Amino acid sequence: MSSSSFPALRQSLRRLRRERGFTATVLLTLALCIGANVAMFAVIDAILLRALPFEKSERLVTLMNSYPGAGAPRIGASLPNYYERREGMESFESVSIYQGGSVIVGEAGSPQRVPRDRVSIEFFETLKAPLLMGQPFTEEQTLYENSGVAILTYEYWQDYFNGDPDVLNRELMVDGLSQRVVGVLGPDFTFLNSDARFFNPTASNLEDREIGRRHSNNFRMIARLKEGVTVEAAQDEMNRHNELMSETDPYAEMVRNAGFETIVVNLHEEVVREAKPILLILQAGAFSLLLIGCVNLVNLLLIRAKGRAKETAVRQALGAGRRDLARETLLETVTLALVGGLLGIGVGAASIRMLETLGSQQLPLGATISLDGRVLLVSLLGAFAVGLALALPIVALNARRNLAPALQAESRTGTVSRGAQRVRHGFIVVQIALAFALLASAGLLGLSLRKALQNDPGFESENVLTASISLPWKTYPETEPRQAFLQRLREALANVPGVAEVGMSNCLPFSGNVSNNATVVEGVELKPGDSLRAHWVGFGFGEYWQSLGIPLVEGRYLSEAEQVGEQRVCMVDTAFVERYWPGESALGRRLATDVELNEENAMTIVGVVETVKQNDLTEEVSQGMIYTPFRLRAQQFFFITLKTQVLPESVSDALREAVLRIDPELPVDNIRLLQDRIDDSLLIRRSPAILAGIFAGVALLLAAIGTYGVLAYAVGERGREIGVRMAIGAQPGQVLGSFLLMGAKLLAGGALLGAAVSWLAGIGMKSVLYEVVPYDVGVLLATALALSVVVFLASYLPSSKAARVSPMEAMREE
C-alpha cells in the first residue's frame, strides 16, 4: 500500500463510522452471504476437493463386481477375485480387500462391542500407511488356525492399552478368543468412513478360495495403480482378465446373462459419487445468495454515490483526480468486504455447527468439517474479490461523470437520469430472478422430500424398538446353541411389562444389512439369454412380522415348530410373487437360494406378506424378499424388534438386563427406534431441503430489502415531481398506483427471468429429485405467489409514503 493510500483509508474509515446505518447494512449483508459460502466451501473442500490422506492417493481405485441384470449394479468382490487379481493383473501395484464388522472385546461382566475390520495382507501397503510399530500381516496369518493376530489403531492403543510401549505380543480377548497384537498404526491413519478400532487378517481356508466362490461378493476391493497406468487402461485389462477367468467359471453363462463386469473407478470419485451432485447444488445456491447480496449492495452504493455527486464534483474541481477517487472507493469497499468476510467466517463457523445437527456425521469419507487454513484463506480472498466487484460500478460511474452537470445538481429540476434508473432497476430484476430460482429450487427439494415421506414403507414403525446382537463364534459355534439363545431371549423379553410382540431377524428394514442370493424357482426355467435371478434373503424368528405390522397377504406366518423342525419352508413377499406368478397363488410352490434346485435345498412357500422397503423410502422396484426359518440361515448377527404398548425407550434397560442374564459376556448394540432408522435414510434429502430453504429465505429477505430500497430512493428522488403532480390535481391513489406499478414491473421482469433460470436449475437438479419434474408448475406458481407478496409489501411501504407527500412541502424543498 502506497503512502498516499493511508490518508484515503483513514478518511474512508471516518466516513464509515459516521454512516453507521449504511455500514451496518453492508456488513450484515456480507456476513450472511459470505458466511453461507464459507460453510458450504468448508464442506466441499473436505469432501470433494481434498485428496484422500494417503501417498499418491490419486492412484487408488476400487473394483466393484456388477450384475445389472440381477439387480446388483455395484457390489463388492470375492475372496477368489482377490487371489486371482493380485497374481494375474499387471495394472496394479497391489490389490487388497477389506470387510467391516464388529466383535466383542473384554472379559465376562464387562463386554464391549468394538468395530473391527478384516483386511488382506497388502491393505496397508496399498494405502501406503506405514505402521508406527510392529509388522503387517503375513500370508500364513490368513489361514484360520493362524489368524489370531491384530493391528491396533493409534487411538485404540492409547485407550485400551494406555499407550503401553511394550504392547506388541500382548493379548486381546476378542469374541472369547485370545488375539496377539502384532502392530500399531500411526496417529493420522483414517480410512474412509471406517470406525474400526483394530484390524484382523481375512481368515479363510483353501475351500473359501475355490472358483466356485468367485461370485460370493463379501468384501470390498481396492488397488493401487502402477505408475503411469490410467484407470481406463486398468479397466481394459480388467475386462480381458474377466474374459479369461470365465473359461473356468462354473457360472459363466449365468453371470454373463446378468451383464457381469467389474467396474474400475477412482476410489475418491466412487466414495463421493452420491453426495457430489447435492453438494454442488447447495454450493450453487450459496453462491447465488452471494450474488443477490452483492447486487443489493451495488444498488445501495450507487444510490450513495449519487447522493455524494456534488461532493465528488467539488473535490474534482479542487484537484482530486479520477485515480484518487478510484483508490478511495476501492479502499472503502475492500475494507467493508474484508470486515464482512471476517464476520462471515464467524457465521460460517456457526453454520458448520448447525450442519452437524443435520447429520454431517453421515458425510462421505467420515469427513470432519472445519475452518482450516485453506478454507480461511479462500474465504478472505473471496471477500477481497467481492470488495473489488463492489467498487467497479462506482469507479465506472465516477469515471463517466462530467463536472459541470454535477455542480449544477444544486438546482433541483425534479428529473431522474433514465440511464441510472435502468441500471438500478436492472439490478433489482436480476436480484428477484435469483431469489425466484433459489425459492423454486428449495421448493423442488422440499416437494421431493414430501413425496418420499408419503411413501408407505410396508410396515409400521410406531412404538418399535430395535437392537442388534452378534453371537461370538467361540460360545455359539453351531445352529443349536444360537437357536436356543434366540428362544430364551424371546421368552424373557415377552415377559417384560409393556412389550407386546418380540421378533428377531437379520434383514431389518433400513438397517443396511439385507443381502441377496442367487435364486432358482421350480417350474421357472432360465431361457437362453436370461440373467441370473437374485433376491433378498433373510430369516424371521418369533413374532418378527407382527412386531413390524407387516400384513399377511396369503397363507400363514412361519410357526414355532418350523423354526426348530426339519421342514424346509419359507415365506416370500408380494414383489417376489408378482415376478413369477402374477395374479396366482404362491402357496405350495418351491424355490432354492442357490444356483440349482434339488430335494435337499428346496423350500416350500407357506405364506406371502406385503413388500417392505429395505433401504430407502424411494425404492421403486423391489428385488423380492425370501424369509426363511432361523435354522436355515442361522447367522451370528441379528436384530431384535420389540413392539411396545409403552414408550419404547422405557424398555431399553430391561432389554439389556434380559440379554446379560442369559449371557453376561454379550453386549446389546444399536438400541434405536425403528423410526430413527427411517429418518436417517432421509438425511440425504432432508438436510439439502432445509439448507436450500434457509438460502431461499435469506434471498427473499434481500430481494425485499432491495426492492424497498430502490423504490424508497425513487420516492425521495422524485419528491418535487410528486409534489408538482399532486398540486395540479393528481390524487394520492394515482401516485400510490404509479409506484406500485413500478414494483410490479420489476417483479414481472424478475419472475420471468427467474422462471427461466429455475427451469435450467431444475434440469441440473434432476438427478436428486424424486417424482418431481424440474419445471413443476405448482412449485413455480407457489414461488411466484410468495415472491409477489413479499415484493408487494416491499413496494407498498415507500409507495404509500409517496401518496402522503404534501405538495407545499415538496415545492419548498431545495
N, C-alpha and C positions, 0 to 999 in steps of 0.2 A: 504494500500500500504506500503510495507516494505521500510526501509531507503535506501536499495540498489537500489530500483526502481527509486528514484528521479534522480540520475545521468544519468541512462539509458534514462529516459524520457527527460531530458534536451538535451542529445546527439541526441535523435531522432528528437526533435523539431528543433535543429540546422540543422540537415541534411535535414529536410523537407523544411526549409527556403532556403537552398542552392539550392535544386532541385525544383525550383518554377514551372517549366513546368509540372513535374511529379505530384506535389502536386495539382496544379490547375486542371489537368485532372481527378485525383481521386475525388476531391471534387465536380467538376461539374457533373461527372457521378453519384455519390452518391446522390447529391441534386436532380437531375431529377428523379432517380429511387425511392429513398425513398419518395420524395415529392408526386409522383403518389400514392404510397401506403398509405401515411398519409391521403390524401384526400379521397381515397376510404374507408379506415378503419373508418374515421370520419362519412361517410355516413352510412356504415354498422352498426357501433356502435349505431348511433342514431335511426336506423330503426329496425334492426334485433336483436341486442344484448341487448339493454336496455329494461327493463321491463316497462310496462305501469305505469304512475305516480300515481298509486293507491295502497293502502294497500293490500298485498297478491294478486296482480293482476293476478297471475297465475291461480287463481280460477274463473276468469271472463270468461264467454263463450258467444257466440252469437248463437241464434236459428233462422234458416232460413227455411221457408217452400220451398219445392222443388216439381215442376211439370215437370219433364223432358220430358214427352210425349206431353206436351203442349208448349214446347219451353221455359220454365221458370225454369232452374235448381237451381237457388239460388236467392230467393227473400226474402221479409220481413215476417211480421206476422200481424195478425189482432187483433182488439180490443177484440173480443171474445176469441181468443187464449190467450191473456194476462190474462183475468179474470179466465179462466179455468186452466191455468198452474200455476198461483200463488197460487191457492187454492188446486189443485189436484196433485201436484208433490212433492215428498219427497226429491229429489236430490238437490233441490235448497234452499239456504238460503233466497234468494229474487229474484224476477223476475220483470223486468221493460221494458218499451217501450219508444221510442222517435221518433220524426219526425221533420226533418229540414224544414225551411221555412223562410219567411221574412215578415215584417209588416211595415206600415208607422207610424213613431213616430213624434210628433210635432203638432203645430198649423197650421192654414191656412197661406200660404205665405212662410213657412219655413219647408216643409215636408222633411223627410229623410227616405230612405229605410234602415231598420236595420235588420240584420239576427237575427232570433228568433227560438228557438227550443221548441216544445211541449213535455213534459215528464210526465211519470206516477209518482205517489206519492213516490214510492220506488227508484226512479232513483238515487238520491244522496246517499241514503243508500246502494244501490247495489255497487256503486263505492267507498264507504267509503270516501266520500268527504264531510266533515263537513262544515256547514255554518259559516261564520265569525260572522254574527248576524242574528237574526230572526229565523223563523221556516220553516221546509219543508212544502210542500203542504199537505192538508188533503183530506180525501175521499169526503167530502162534496164539495170541490172546483173542483172536476172533473165533476160536473154537469154544464151544460151551464149557468144556472142562477147565479151560484156562482163562475164562472171561471175567473173573472176579477182581478186576482192577478198575481204578477210577482216576480221572484227571479233574482237579478241582478248579473252579473259577477263583480268582483272587478274593472276591467278596466272601465266598463260602469258606475259603481257607481262614480268613480273618474271623468270621462269625462262629464257625463250628469248631475250629481248632485253635482259635485265639492267636492266629498268625504264628504258630509254632514253627520255627525254622527247621526243626527235625521232623516235619510232617511226613516226609517220604517213608513209605513202608508202614505207616500207621494204619490201623484198621477202621473201617467204616461199616456199620451194620445197615445193610440195605435189604429190605424185604426179608428180614430174618437171617440173611446170609452175610458172612464177612467178606468185605472187599478191601483190597490193599491200595493205598494211594501211591500212584507212580508219577504224578506230575501236578504242577500248579501253573495256571495261565497268568499272563501279565494283567496289571490293573486296568488296562484300557480295552481289554477284549470284550466285544459285544458282537452278536450275530443276529441280524435282522430283528424279528420280534421274539426271539427265543429268550425265555427267562430261566433257562437251565442253570442249576447251581453246580452241577458237575456232569461229567461225561463218562459213558461206558462204551466199550467196543461193540460193534454189531455182531453179537454172538450168533453163530449158526453151526450147522453140521453140513456134511457133504450133500445130503439129500436136499437141503434147502437151496443148494446152488445148481441143481439139475435143470435142464432146459424145460422140463415140464412146468417149472415155476416161473418161467420167463415173463408171464403176464400177471403175476401176483405183485401188483404195484404198491408195496407197503412203505416205500422210502421216498425221500426227496433226493434228487441228484444235482450236484454242482460240479463244475470242472473249470480248470484254468487253461485258457488257450495258450498254445506256444507262441513265442514272439513272432510277429509278422503274420499270424493266421487270423483271418477275419471270421466273423460269425457266419457269413454266407458260405465261406469255404468249409467251415465245420459242419454246417447243415448239409452241404452236398456230400461230404464224407459219411455223415450220419445216415443219409438216405441209402448210400451204397452199402454201408455196414448192415442196415436192417434187411436189405435185399439178400445179402449173403447169409445172414442168420436165418432167414425164412426157409432156407433149404433144409434145415434140421429142426424146424419148429413144428411140433405136432399139431398146433392150432393155426398154422399159417393161413389156410383158406378162410377160417372164421374171422381172424383179426384183419385180414386183407379186405374182406367184405365189410368190416366195420370201419374201414378207412384208416387203418392203423398207420401211424407215422410217429416219429419222435421230433418234437419241436426243440430247436436250439435257439435260445434268446439270451440277451444280456441280462445278468442277474438283477441289476438295479432297475432296468426297464420293466422287468416282469413284476417285481415287488410293488412298484408304484403304479402299475398299469390301471387299476380300477380307480385309484384316488386322483390320478393326474387330471382327467377332464374336469372333475369337480373343483379341484384347487385352482385350475386356470380360470374357470368361470368366476370363482369368487375373487380372484385377483383382478380380473377384468372389471368386476363390479366395484371393487375398491378404487381402481384407477378412474373409473367413470365418476365416482363420488369426488375424487380429487379434481377432475376436470370441471365438475359443477361448481365446486368451491372456488376454483381459480377464475371461472367465468364471473361468478358473483363478485369476487374481489377486483377483477379488472373493471367491471362496471362501476364499482364503488370508487376505485382510483381515478377513473376517467371523470366521474362527477366531481370528485375532489379537485382534480387538476383544472377542470373548467372553472370551478369556484375561485381558483388561485390564478386565473388567467391574467388579471390586471397586475397582480404582484409579480408574476413571471415576466410580463412585458416591461414593467418598470425596471426590473433587475437587468433585463437585456439592454434597456436604454442606458443603464449605468455601467455597462461594460461586461456583464456576465455573458460568456459565450455558450453556445449550444452544448459544447463538450462539458462545460462546468455543470450545466443543468442536468445533463445526462448522468454525470458522475453522482450528483446529489440524489437523483432518482434511484439509480442503481444501489447506492449505499443504503437508502431508506428501505427499499423493497427487499433487498437481500438480508438486511438486519431483521426486518419483520419475519421473513421466511425462516431464517435460522432460529430465531427465538420460538417461532411457531413450530419448527421442526423439533426442537428440544421438548417443548410441551407435548408434541405429537408422540415422541418416544415414550413419554410418561403414559399417555393414553394407550399407546401400543402395548406397553407392559401390562396395564390393567386389562386390556383386551385379551392378551395371552392367558391371563388367569381365568378370564371368562371362558376361553376356548377349552381350558382344562375341565371345566364343569360340563361342557358339551360333548365330552368323550374323546379328547385328544389322546387318551391312553390307548385308543384303538388305531392310532395312525400307523401307517406302514413303517417298517424298519425299527419300531419301538422308539421313534424319534422323540427327543426332548426338545421342546420349543423354547428358545431363549433368545435374549437380545445380546448376542455375542459381538465381538469387534467388527466382524464383516457386516452384520446387519446394521449396526450403529453407523458405520462408515457410509454404507449405501443410503441410509436414511438421511444423513446430513448432506450428502452430495445431491440427493433428490430434493431436499429443501432448498439448497443453493440454486438448483436448476429452476425450481418454482419461483424463487426470487427474481432470477433473470427474466423468466417468462412474464412475470407481472410487470416488470419495468418496461418491456419493449413497447407496448401500446402508448405509454406515457411519453417515452422518449420520442416515438414517432410523431405524436401529437405536437410536442414542443418543437420538433424539427420543421413541421409544416406551418406552424403558427406565424402569421405576419404581425409585426409590431403595432402598426397604426390601428387596425381594427380592434386589437386588444385594449389599447389605450382609450379608444372611443366607446368601450363597453360600458363606461360610466353612464352614458345617456341611454337608458333602457328603452329599447324600441318594442319590447314585448315579442320579438320574433325568436324563433328557435332554429338553430342550424339543423337542416334536414339531414345532412351527412352524419353529424354526431348522433342525432336521434336514431337514424337507421342502424348505426353501429351498436348503440346500446340495446335497441330492440332486437337486433340480430343475436346478440349475446344471450338475451333472455329466451329467445326461441330455442337456441341450442341448449340452454340450461333446462328448459321444460322438456325438450326432446330426450335428453339424457335421463332426467328424472322419470319420464314415462317409460323408457326402456328398462331402467332399474326396477321400477314398480311392477312392470309386466313380467320381468324375469322372476322376481320374487313370487309373483302370483302363480307362475307356471310351476315353480318348485313347490310352493305350498299346495297347489292343486294336485300335483303328483304325489305328495305325501298323503294328502287326504284320500286319494284313490287307493293307495296302498293300505291305509288304515281301514278302509271299508271292506277289504277282502276278508272272507271267512277263513280262518286257519284250519278249520275242520275239527277243532277241539275247543274245549272250554278252559281258559287259563285262570279264571277267578277262583281264589282260595285253593290254589295248588302250590304246595311247597315241593321243591326238588333238591336233591343232593346226589353226590357221587361217591362211590366206594370202589377201591381196587383191591382185590384179594391177593395177598402175596403168594407167590408160587410155592414157597417152602411149606407153608401151612396148608395151602389149598391146591395141591398139585393136580387133582383129578376132578371129574364131574361130581362124584358123590359128595365129597365134603363141601364143595361150592354150593350144591343144591341144598344140602342140609342147612348151610348158613342162611341162604335166602329164605328157607321155610321158617326157621326160628326167628329171623328178623321180622318177617311178615307178621307172625303171630304176636310178637312183642309190640310192634307198632299198632296193630289193630286194637290193642287194649289201652292205648294212650287216650285219655279223655279228649274229646274234640276231633279225633281222627275218624273219618267216615269210611275211607277206602284206601287201601295200600297196594301199590304196584311196583314192579321193577322192570327195567328194560335197558338195553344197550343202544337204543335208537331214539332217545328222547328228542322230540322236535326242538329245533333252534338250539341244539347243543353242539352242532358241528361234528357229531360223532357217527352219523349214519354212513354205512359203506355199502357198495354194490357188489353183486356177484353175477357171474355168468349163470344163465338160467335156461333150462330145457323144459318145455311144456309138452306133455304127452298128447299126441294127435296133431301137433302143430309142427310140421316139417319145415326145415330151412330150405327154401328154393335156391337154385344157383344165383349167386349174387346177393343173397340176403345176408345181413350183418348179424354178428353175434348179439344175442339179446342179453342185457344185463339189467338187474332190478335191485332195489334196495332190499336188504335182508337184515333182520334183527329178531331178538327174542322178546316175548312178552310174558310176564310172570305175575301171578296173583290177579289183582283187580286193576291191572295197568290201564286197559281201555276204558273201564268205568271211571277210574280216577281222573282221567282226562276228558271224560264225556264224549268219547269218540263213538258215534252212533253205529249200532249194528244194523246192517242192511239186509243180510240174509244169513241163515244158519245160526250158529252159536259161537260164543267165545270158547277159547281153549279151557278145558276142565282141569281140575287139580290132578285127577288121575292121569291125564295125558301129559302133564308136566313131569311126572315121575315114572310113568309106564313105558312100555316098549312101542306104543303106537307111533307111527310116523305120520303126523298130521300137521296142518298149518292153517293160517288164515291169510287172506290177501285183501287188498283194498280195491275200491271201485275202479281206480285207474288201471290196475292190472287186469281186471275183468273186461273193461271196455276195450283193451288192446287185443285180447284173444277171443272173447265170446260176447261181443256187443249184443245186448238185448236178450242174452241167455243166462241160465243159471250156471254158476261156477262150482256148486257143491258136488263133491264126489270126483272132480277132475284131479289129475295128478301132475306133479312137477318135480324137478330136482334142481337144487342150486349147485349145478356142476355143468360140465360141457357135454355130458351124456346122461341119459336116464336109464336106470335099471331097478330091479326089485329091491336092492339093498339101499338105494338112496332116494327112492321115490317117496314123496309126501302127498297125502290126500287133503284136499281143501275141505274144511268143515265150517268155515264162516267167512263172511265178507263184511268189512267195515268201510266207513267213509274214508276218502283220501284226505290226508293231512299234509299241510305244507311243512317241509322239513327244515329249510334253511332261510327262507325269505317269503314274506307275505306276497311278493310279486311273482312268485313261481307260477308260470303259466302251464307248463307241461310237467306232469309228474312221471318219474321213471317207473312207478308202480312199486308197491311195498309187499313184502312177504314176511309174515310174523310166524316164528317157529316157537315150540316149547323151549324152555331154558336148556333142557337136556340135550337138544340137538345143536345148540350153539352156546355151550357153557363157557363163556368168556369170563376172565377175571374181573373185568371192569364193567360196571353197570350203574344205572341211575335209580334212585328211589323217587317215587311220586306219591305224595300224600294229599288226598282231598280232605279238607278240614271243614268243620262246622263252626270254627272259631277263627280268630286271626291266625293265618298260617305261621307267622313269625313266633307265635307263642308256644309252638310245639318243637322248636329247634332244639332246646336243651334236652327234651325228652327223647328226641331222635338220637342225639349223641350218646346219651346215657344207655339207650337200648343197645346200640352197637357195642359200646365198651363193656357192657355186661356179658355179651356173647364172646367178644374178643378184645381184651384190654390193649392189644398192640395195634388196633385198627383205627385210624383216624377217619372222620367223615369230612368230606371236602365239598366246596362249592354249594353251600346251603343257600338257595336263592328261590325267589318266587318265579314261577314259570313266566309270568307276565314281564318280569325284568329281562328275561332272555329274549322275549319278543321285542321289547323296547330297544335292547342293544342292537338287534338286527336292523333297526330303523335309523340308527345314528347316522349312517351314511346319507340318509335322506333328510332327517330332521335337522341336523346341525347346519347343512348348507341353506335350508329353507329359513332357519332362524337368522343366520348371518345376512342372507340376502334381504330379509325383511328389515333388519336393522339398517343396512345400507340404504334401502329404499325409503325408510322413514326419515333418515337424515337428508337424503336427496330431496324429498318432498318439502322438508322444512327450509332447505336452502333455496329451492325454487320459489317458495312463498316469500321468503325474505327478499330475493332478487326482484321478483315482480313488484312487491310493495315498494322497494327502494326506487326502482325506475319510475313508477307512477307517482310516488311522493315527490321525487325530484321534478318530474314534469309539471306537477301542480304548482310547486314553488317557482319553477322557471317561467311558467305561463300565468303567474298570478295577475299581472297587469292586464294581459289579454282577456282573462276570465272576467276581471272587473269591468272592462270595457263592454264585453258581450252582455253581461248582466245589466249594465247601465242602459243599454239600448234595447232591453226587453227580453233577453234570454232568461228562461225560467231555471230554477235550481235543478229540476228534473232533467232538463236538457243537458246541463253541464254534467250532472251525475252520469247520464247515459253516454255522453261522449267519452268520458274516461273509462267507464265500464266497457264500452265498445273497444277502446284501445286494448284493455286487458284481454277481452275476448279474442281479438285478432292475434295477440301474442300466444294465447292458449291454442287457438286453431292451428297456427303455424307450427308450434311446438308439438302438438298432438299428432299432426300429420307426419311430420318428420320422425317423431318418436315411434309411431306405429311401424314405419318402415324399418327403423333401427331395431325395434322389438322383434320384427319378423326375422331379421338376419340373426339377432341374438338367439332367438328360439331355435333356429336351424343349428346354430353352434352348440346348443344345449340338448339337442335331440337325444344324444346317447345316454343322458342321465334322467330323462323324463320317463314317466310310466303312465301309459294310457292317456297321454295328453299330447295334442298336436302343437307344434311350435307357434301356430297362429290361432290359438284357441280364442274364439270370438267372445266368450264370456269373460275371459281374463282381460282382453283388450277393452271391452265395454266397462268393466269394473274399474280398470285403470283410468280410463278417460273420465269416468264419473268422479272418482276420488280426486284426480288432478283438477277437474273443473271446480269442485267445491273449494279446494284449497286456493286455487288461483282467484276464484271469485271473491273469497274472503280477503285475500291479499290485495285485490283490486278495489274492493268496496271501501276500505278504510281511507285511502287517500282520495278516492273519488267523492266520498261523502264530505270530506274536508273541502274539496273544491266547490261543492254545491253550497257550502256555507260561507263562501268568500263575500265580504262586504264590498260593494262597488266603490264606495267613497274611500275606504281604507286602501284598497288596491290602487286607486288612482293617485293617492297621496304618496305611495311607496316610490322610492327612488328608482 
